[in-house]
Amino acid sequence: MDERILFLKIGKKIKEIRESQNMTQEELAADTNIENIGRLETGNTNPTIRTLYKISKALKVRLKDLVDVD
């Protein structure tokens, strides 16, 4: 899988989980101290493991749930 496609899929997964919990990007940013949630969700940045871990904790999901994409 191309890296760009991977980033897009991970971003989409983050957005889906966040929206399913009725959480805004601003709320997720505040909970994680990460400013570029929008860039992550659109696949315009390469998230680090640390970033994904913070997001998984804020969304109360397992890290693997964020990166389990086909």
Buried (B, 14 or more C-beta within 10 A) or exposed (E): EEEEEBBBBBBBBBBEBBEEEEBEBEBBBEBBEBEBBBBBBBBEBEBEEEBBBBBBEBBEBEBEEBBEEE
